[in-house]
Amino acid sequence: MLEDVNTSRREVYETLKLCNFCSRCIGISFIDDPPRTFMGKLKITALYIFSISALVGLIAGEFTYVLSLLVGSTSVAEFVASLHIVGYGIMGLCKCLILWLKRPVFRQVVNELVKLWPVNVEDEEGAALKRRSVNALRLGQLSYMIWNVAGCAMYAVTPVMLHVYRLIRNVPSDLGYVWAATYPFDKTKPGYHEFIFVYEAFSGLVSVWGMLGSDMMFTTMASNITMLLRFLQIKIRNLGINKLGPTPVLTDDKSTNIDCFDEIVSVIKIHQRLISYKDDLEEVFSMVNLINVLLSSINICCVVFNIVLLEPWMDMSNKLFLGAALTQVGILCWYADDIYKASIGVAAAVYECRWYRSNIRCRRLLLLLLQRSQKPLYFTALKFRNITMNTYTSILTTSYSYFTLLYTMYDKQ
């Protein structure tokens, strides 16, 4: 039994490896042992405070810059040019705060997942399901991480490359900045310039770590719930299969119909635990999901506007940002939609099981399970709307509407 628990914990932690790496970069971990010494606690707290302070300072500078453009009645192009960066920074900050404030809840859901995790999967269908789920999750996490890290790195590298290119061509040049931000001092002075460049690169990376840590925690937990719901479907379809006779018996006589009451009770308990598990995640991520839904349309619209009409030198950086933005909201909607479909599949599994060969007591219990499983499980944006792939379509449509409006205003100037 202890060996199974250790195996389960090891496999669950393996699915959270990339997520833990990202969150650990800002002083947060959900699978490492908490530090017991005062210095250990001080170290991770100081790292988090330092990281979050740097990000808050950068967002304040970016917001001040955008506000100054708005007050100065600047052109649409100048105002929109940095708006998506502000939106990404706000999303990253919110997720950093959620990761810190909800640390006990995250540890709780990880420990609960360890208890639910399927270790010894004997049937080939279940083993194949587990392999597919884990491999797909790992591929999705890696792809999402590459998009975000590459995008942030490209924003930092592009000013350096331009500076070197101009120097090679003997053109007067100064090292630019990673982001457009306003500070309460002259950032162009020697020393300040280099410091601000390093500071902005670091703060942008903090935003990426917060984004990745939160999103990959959500996708990992959602993927694992989906896998467990599909395992439950297999278990439901196989109810009483070892007790079946050679031919169907359509009668309520207890001497001829099979009795799998205990198996059904076990299935119902697992279903209830999965529903409770999903509700715990919903409580943690509903605010983050709302921010994602609200800001994603604006971010996608603004970066597309930059790619199409502005900043030719930042074209590659903006394209990587666009890929990260599309992947970020797409992966959120994909896994939320997957849970919805898997929860509906439980009802189908109940109907497809051999209920007609069970006794009347088992049929009544299966009917209760059927009625409960017909109510699908949703992740929501703070209860305002359910998140599915239709949400992704809606976000892209809204982004296109915003873009056409901006393009019309830009064209009239």
N, C-alpha and C positions, 0 to 999 in steps of 0.2 A: 504493500500500500504506500509506504513511504517512498519507494522507488518510483511508483507511478506519479506521485505528487512532484518529485524532483524532475522527472522527465517532462511533465506538463509545464512546470515553471520554466524549464530550460527552453522548451519550444515556444512558449508565449513570449519570453524575453527575446528570443531570436526574431520574432515578428516586429518587436519594438526597438530593435537595435538602432536603426537609422533615426527614428524619432528621438530616442534617448541621446544619441550623439548631438543632434541639433539643440535640444533643450539644455543639455549639459554645458553647451558653449555660453549660455547666459546664466548658469548657476542653478539649474533645475534638473532633477532626475526623479523618475518614478519607479525605477527598477533597481537602482543601486541602493545599498544599505545607507540609511541616513547617518550623517556624521554624529558621533557620540561626544567628541571633545568640544570644548568651547572654541578652540582655534579652528577646528573643522567647520563648525557652524558659522563662525565669523567669516571664513574664507568664501563660502558659497553665497552668503548674504551680501558680502561686499561686492562680489562679482556681479550679482544680480542688480544691486543698486547702481553700480558703476555703469552697467550696460543700459539699464532703463533710463538713467539720467542722460546719458549720451544721446539716446534715441529721442527723448523728450526735447532736449535742446535743439536737435536737428529739425524736428517737426515744427517747433516754435519758430525757428529761423525760416523754414520753407513757407509756413503759413503767413508770417510777416511779409515775406517777399511777394507772395500772391496777393495779399491784401493791399500792399502798396501799389501793385499794378492795377488793381480794381479801383482804388481811390483815385489814382492818376489818370483814369479814363483812357487806359492804353488800348491797343488793338486787341481784337479777339484772339489773334494768333499768339501774341505775347502772353496773354492771360492763360490760355489753354496749355501752353508749352510745358509747364511744370505741374499742372494740376494732378496728373495721374501719379506723380511721385509722392505728392502730399497724401493722396488717397491710399497708396500702398503703405506709406509710413504709419498712417492712422490705423490701418488694419493690423500691421505688425505690432504696434504698441498695445492695442486692445488684446491681442492674443498673448503677448508677453504677460500682461496683467492677469488674464484669465488663468494662464498656466501657474502663476504664483499663488493666486488667491484660492484656486481649487485644487491645490496639491493633495490634500487628504482624500478628496473625492476620486482623483485620478488613481491614487494608490489603491483605493478601495475597489475600483472597477477592474484594475489589473489583477488584484488578488481574487476577485470573484471569477474572472475569466480563467484563472488557473484551476479553479474548482470545476468549471464547466468544460474545460478543454478535453477533447477526445484523444486519449493516449493510445490504447490498444484497439485499433480498428481492424476487425477480423475480416469483414466482407470487402470484396474488391471494389464495389461501388462506393463505399464510404472512404476507402483508402485513396481512390482516384479523386474523389471530391476534395479531400484534404490537401492532396498534392497540388491540384489545380488552384485551389483558393490561396494557398501559401505562396506559390510561384507567381500568380497574378498580382498579389499584394506587393511582393518584393519588387516586381518590375514596375508597378505603378509608383511606388515610393521612390525608386531610383530615378525614374523619368522626371517626376515632379521636382526632386531635389536638384537635378542637373539643370533644368530650366531656370529655377530661381537663382542658384549660385552663379551660373554662367551669365545671367542677365545682370546681376549686381556687379560681378567682376568686370564685365564689359563696360559698364558705366564708369568704373574707376580707371580702367586701362585706356579708354578712348582719349581722354585729355592728355595722357602721357604720350601716346602714340602720335597725336597731332603735334604736340610740342617738339618731339624728336624729329618728325617729318619736316617741320618748318625750319628747324635748326640745320638739318642736312642741306636744305635748299637755300640756306643763308637768308632766311626771311625772319625779321624780328618777331619774337614770340615769347609769351609768358605761359607758364604752366597754368592750365585752367582749373576748374573746380569739378568735383564729382556731381554735386547738386546745385541748384539755384536757391540760395538762402541769404537772408539778411542777418547780420550780427551787430551787437552794440559796440563794435570797434571796427577799425579799418582793416579788413582782411587782406588787402593788397600789399601791406607792408611786408618787407623781408622777415622771415621767421613766422609771422602770423599766417602767411600764405601757405607755407609748407605744413604748418600745424593744422590748419583748417582742412587741407586736402586729406591728411591722414585721418583726422577726426570724422570727416564726412564718409570716408571709405569704411571706417570701423562702424559708424552708426548705421550705415546702410546694411552692413552685414548683420548687425544685431536685429534689424527689422526682418531680414531673411530668416535668421535662426528662430525668431518668435513665430513667424508665419509657418515655417516648416514644422516646428515642434508641435504646434497646435493642430495644424491640418493633418499631419501624419498620425497623430494620436487619434483624431476623429476617424480617418480612413481605416486605420488598423482595427479599432474597436468595431466600427461598422462592418468591415469585411468579416471579422470573426463572428459577429452576431449572425450575419447572413449565412456563414458556413454552418453554424450550430443549428439555425432554423432548418437548413436543408438536411442536416443529419437527423433532425427530429422528423422530417418528412419520411425519410427512409425507415426510421424506427416505427412510425405510425403505419406505413404500408405493410410492414412485416409483423404487425400485431398478431399474436396467436398462431403464427405460421408453423411452429413446431408441434402444435396440437391439432392440426388439420387432418381430417380423414381423406380418403381418396375421392369422395364425391360430395358436392354441396348438399347441405341439409337445411331446408327452409322451414324450420319449426322453432318454437320457443320452448320446447321440451328440454329441461336442464340436463337430461341424461344423454341427449344427442348433440346439442349445441356446445361449442367450446366456451370456456370461461377464462378470459384474459383480463379480469378486473384489475388485478394488481399491476399488470403491465400498463394498462390505461391510466391508472392513478399515477404511476411513475412518469409517464409521458406528460400528463397534465401539470405535474409539479415542475418538470423541466421547462415547459412552455411558460408557466407563470414566472419562473426565475428569469427567463429570457426577456419577458415583457418588463419586469422590474429593472433588469439590467439596461435595457434600452431607455427606460424612463430616467434612470440616473444620468446617462449620457445626454439625454435631451435637456435635462436641467442645466448641465454644464455648458453645452454648446449652443443653446437656443439664441443667446445674445450674439455670440460670434457669428452664427449663421445669418442673423438679421443684418449685421454689419457687412458680411460678404455679399448678400443679395442687394443691399442698398448701394454699396460703393463699386461693385464689380462693373455695373453698366457704365458708370462715369469713367472708371479707369480704362476700360476697353475703348470707349468712345474717344477719349483724349489721346491715347497712344496711337490709335489708328489715324487720327487727325494729324498727329506729328509725323507719322510715317508717310502719309500721302502728300502732305503739303509743306511740312517744315523740316528743319534740322537734317539735312542730307548727311552731315558728318556723324550724326548719332543714329543713323538708320539701322545698323546692326544691333545696337543696344536696345533700341525701341522695339525691334522685331523680337528679340529675346524676351523683353518685358511683355509683349503681347502674347507670346507663347506661354509664359508663366501665368499671366492673368487668365487666359482661356483654360489652361490646364487646372489652375486652382479652383475656379468655380465649377468647371466640368467634372473634376474628380469628386467634389463635394456632392453634386447632384447625382452623379453615377452611383456612388455607394449608398446615398439616401434612397434612391430609387430601387437599388438592389434589395435593401431591407424590406421595402414595401412589397416587392414582388415575392420575396421569400416568405413573408408573413401570410400573404394570400395563398401561397402554395401549401401551407399547412392545412387549410380548409379543403383544398383539393385532395390532399393525401388522406384525410379522414374519409372522404367520400369514396376514394379508390381502395381503401383497405377492405378486408373481408368482413365487414360489419354484419352482413347478412348471415354469417355462419356463427355469430356470437349469441349468447343468451340475452334475454331482455334487459338484465341489469347492465350488461356491458353496452348495449345499444343506447340506453339512456345516458350513460356517461359519455359515450362518443358524441351524442347529440349536443351535449353541453360544450364539449371541446370544439365541435363544428361551429356552434353559434359564436363562441368567443373568437375563434380564429378568422371568422368572416369580417371582423373589425380589423382593418389593416394597421400596421405599425408605421408611423410617419415620424421623420424628423421635421421640425418646423423652424421658421424664422420668428422666434419669440411668440409663437402661437398665431402669428398673423397669416401665415400661409404654409401649406405643406410643401416640402422640398422633394421634387422628383425631376426626371429629365425634362418634363414640361417647363419647369422653372428655368432650366438652362436655355431652352428655346426662347422663353420670355425675356431673359436677360440679354441675349444676343439681339433680339428684335428691338428691345428698348435702346440698346447701344447704337444700333443702326439709325434709329429715329433721332437720337441725340446728335449723331454725326451729321446727318443730313441738315439738321437745324444749324449746326455750327458752320457747315460748308456754305450754306446759303448766306449766313451773316458775314462770313469771310469774303465771299464772292462779291458782296455788295460794297465792301470797303474800297 
